[in-house]
Amino acid sequence: AIQHADFIIAEKLHATIMAIIAMKPFVSISYMPKVEGVLLDAGLGDRLIKMDEFLAGTGYNIISKKLESIKDYDLDFSEKVKELRGQSKTTFELIEKFNHN
């Protein structure tokens, strides 16, 4: 499955999140603002491909260029993943507190 992939081309939010957690080289096609938001929050905006760019007929070229540019990057997202998990926990704690009031 994902741990055996050399790289990931994600379109859905959860595929993007799994690529980050698995620390695999990836690009993500932003079909919804939430995909872009996660990548920007994670400091990974360089892995974003906007849907209009992808649909312009040059999707393969864009993906190839992005993957070439990121293959030399440090793929250790562990600190960023910890930070994002902490933010998520805080958000859920606030929601729970709000629901109990």
Secondary structure, DSSP 8 states (H G I E B T S, - for coil): -GGG-S-EEE-SHHHHHHHHHHT--EEEEESSHHHHHHHHHTT-GGGEEEHHHIIIIIHHHHHHHHHHHHTTS----HHHHHHHHHHHHHHHHHHHHHHH-
